[in-house]
């Protein structure tokens, strides 16, 4: 077995360094509105990468991924309101653990009985159930939402950081999102990731080779759901409000669009897709009534021109028009 270190660590580390540095520099070069959009983008990148961990690695299609985003957000908001002295990191990690447990319970039932379109419809139904529950449950604010979610005071032992001051919470969101993305990267390129890719290519052959197909699918579902729940928990204090819309099926469509737009076969595909989608949304925000049409048309054109996403299309162009390997040109003697 090859080590996970055989993955292109240097390239991905360099890209990650540039991206994170750019995100951290945003408060210095951009307006408050742009900083808010970029902070939301950081969480949506995690959202897209976690969904693609399921689809791109195992072929699982979830139409209800937003339900875990909402569950994590509401879990954190309810816990910190009930236990105000609780360390915020425990709240964030607790939201992730709750998302994992929920995913395991659902996955044990669903993944053994339904795959493909049946699993997709089942997760869509789950998302709508969560949405209706949040919209009708009075202690969680019903349709008015869960308000008063404060940005916490982070006690680091030797010092404290008030995340409510200035851009502190923005920096915290970017750094925490980076850690979550690194976890997804590690899973993707680890021995588990290779097993997941084998399952995606041919489940029957993978099972014949001794790979636990059901167990690995459940693992991918649990990891993706737990990471998404933490992203949802981070989103609550960032917005300082949560509404049932975070569980709606329209939000579940976002990570699908990010992955298809950027490219499902590349780790960076959902990152490119999320960034492109955010730029389109922000650039057309003043075109009332036309924004959705313009965004939809552009996405349609991109998907039709580049079935493998933006990164897949660029790779195909590079292979076609880029310099050829000299060894490939040599004819056998």
N, C-alpha and C positions, 0 to 999 in steps of 0.2 A: 504494500500500500504506500502511495506517495504521501508525503506530509502536506498539511494544509499550506505550509510555507512555500510550496511549489506554485501557488497562485501568484498572479502578478502583483505582489505586495508593494513594490516600489512605485509602480505606476499609480495604483489606487491610493496609496498613501500621499503621493504628490498631489493628485487631484483633490483628495479630501482636504489637504492642508490649504490649497488655494481656495476651495469653496468655503471652508469654515472661516478662513481669514477675511474673505470678502463679506461674509455674513456678519462677523463681529465688527467690521469697520462701518457697517451701514449707519449706525447712529451718528457717526462723525461726518458722513457725506450726504445723508438723505434726510428728508423731512419726517416728521412724526408719523404721518400717514403711510409713507413708504415703509418705515420701520415696522409698523403694525402689520402691513401686508407681508413683509419678509418673515416676521416672526411666525405668522400663521403658515407661511410657506414651509418653514422648517418642520413644523408638525405634520403638514400634509406630505412632505417627503417621507417621513417615517410611516405615515399611513399608506402611501403607495408602495414603498419597499416591503412592508409587512404583507400586503395583499399579494404582491408578486412572488414572495417567498413560497406561498401556497401554489399559485397558478404556474409560475415559471419553473418551479422545481418539481412539483408533483402533479400538476394538471388539475388541481382542485379549483373550481370556480365558485366563488362566494358572491352572492348578490346582497348580502346583509352584513358586510364588514363594518358598517357604521354603527351597528348595534353594540359592538364591543368598544368603540370610541365613546359612545354615549354612556355605556355602563361604567367605564372607567372614570369619566368626568363626574357623573352623578355620585358614584361611590366615594370619590375623594371629597367632593363638596359636602356630602352628608356626614362623613367621618370627621372632618375637621370642624364642622359646626357642632357635632355632638361631643367631640373631645378637643377643645381648643388648645390644650397644652401638648398635644401630640406632635412629635417632630414631623415636619412636612415630608421629609424623605420617606418616613414610614408610611405616610399617607399615599405617596406616589407609588411606592413599591407594593403597598397593600392593594392598590387599584389594579396593578398588573397581575398580582397573585389571584385576585378575584376573577379577572378576565381569563386567566389560565384555567382555573377550576371550572368556570362556566363553559369554556370551550371543551374541556375534557368530558364533562357531563353530556354536552350536546354531541360531541364527536363520537363517543362510545356508542350512542344510539344511532346517529345518522350515518357515520362512515361505514358501518357494518351492513347497512340496509340500502343505502342510496348513494350513488355517485353520479357524476356528469350533470345533466340538466336537472335531475331530481334533487341533488344536493344544492344546486343553485337556487331552485325554487324553495327548498326548505329553509335556507338561510335568508332568503327574501321574506318569507313568512315570519321568521324570527325577528327580523328588523322591524316589521310592521307591528308585531306584538309588543316589542319594547317601546316603539313610538306611541302606540295607543295607551300603554300603561303609564308612560311618563306624562302624557297629555291629560290623563284623568285622575292621577294620584295626587291628592291635595298636599300631603307633606313635602312633595317635591316641586310644588309650585304650579302644577298642571300646565296649561298652555301659556301662562304668564312667565314660566321659567323659574329656575333656581337663582335667586339674586343674592347679592352681598358676598360673593366669593372673593375673599381678600387675598392679595399676594402676601405670602408668609414671610416671617422672620426666620432666616436660616442660621441655626446655631451650629457652628463648625468646631465647637470645643474651645479652641484658643481664641476665636473671634466670632463675631456675628455679622451677618449680611442682611440688611433690610431689603428684601426683594421688591418692596413697594416704592423704593426711592429710585428716581431717574430711570435709567435703562438697565438696572440690575436684573430685573426678571427676564428681559429680552436676552441678555447674555446667558442667564441660567437656562432658558429654553433652548438656545442654540447649542450649548455645551451638552445638555442632557439629551437632546435629539441626536447629537453626534455619537454619544455613547450607544444609544439605541440602534443607530445605523450600523455601528461597528459590530454589535451583537448579531445583527442580521447578516452582515458580511461574513462573520466568522462561521455562522451556521451554513451559509451557502457554500463556502470553500472548505469546510471540514469534511471528515469522513462521512458524517451524517448527510451533508450536502450532496456528496457523490452518490450515496444511496438514494436520496430523493430524486436526483436526476435520472438514475436508472429506472426508478418507478415511473417517472413521467414518460420515459421513452417506451418502456414495455413492462407493465406490471407483472404479467405472467412469467416473463423471463427473469425478472428481478426476484420473484418468489422462488423460482426454480434454483436460483443461485444462493438461496438462503437468506434473502433480505426480508425482514418483517414488513410487508407492505402496509398492512392496517396500522401497525404501531408507528411506523415512520410518518404516515399520513396524519395520524393523530398528533404526533409530535410537531409537525409543521403547522398544523391548525392551532395548536396550543401556543406555540411560540409567537406566531403571527398575531393571535388574539391578545396575548398578554402584552406585547409591545404596543399594540394599538390602544389597549386600555390605558397604558401609561401616557401615551400621547394625548388621549382624551382627558386624563387627569391634569396634564399640563395646560390644556386648552382652557379649562375652567377659570383659573386665576388670570390667564392671559386676557380673556374676554371679560372676566369678572361677572359673567352671566352664562347660564346654560338654559337652552330651551329644548323642547322635544324634537326640534328640527335636526339636531345632531344625530338622531337615530333614523331619520327619514331615508327612504330608498334612494332619493336623489343624491344624498351624500355618499351612499354606498357606491354610486356610479363613478365617483371621483377617482378612486385608486385604479379602477378598471381603465378609465380614460388616460390616466397618467402612464400606466404600463403600456397600453397599446400605442399611445402617442410617442413615447420615448423608445420603446422596444423591450419586449418581455424577456429576451434572451440575454440581455446585458444587465449587470447589477446597477449601472448608472441610468438605465432606461427610465424608470419611474422618477428619478431625480430630474432628468431633462424634461420629461413630460409634465411634471408638477410645475417646474419653473416656466415652461412655455405657456401652460394654462394660466398661471398667475399673471404673466405679462399680458396675455390677451385680455384677461378680465380687467386688469387695471387700466390698460390702454383704451378699452371701450366702455369704461364705467359711466361716461357722460352721454353715451348714445342710447338714451332711453328708448326701449322698444326695438332697437336694432342690435344691441349687444349680443343677445343669444343667437340671433341669425348669423352675425358675422363670425362669432366663435365657432358655431356649429359648422358653418361652411368651410372655414379654414381647417378645422379638425378633419372634416370629410375629405378634403383635398389631400391633406397629409397622409391619411390612412390609405387612400387609393393609390397615391404615388409611391408610398413607402409601406408596403404591407408588413414589413418587419420593424416598423417604427422609424423614428428619425435616426437613431444610432445604427439600426440595421441597414437603412438606406445609405447612410454615409459609408458604412463598411463595404457594401456592395459596389458603390461608386469607386471606392479606393481600390478594390480588387480589379475593377474593370479598367480604370484609367490610370492607376498608380504604377510606379516602377515595378517591373517584373523581377522575380528572383532569377539571377543569372544562372543558377543551377538548373532551374526549370527549363531554360532555353537550350541547354546542351542536349545534343542528340547522342544516343548511345553509339558507340563505335562498333 
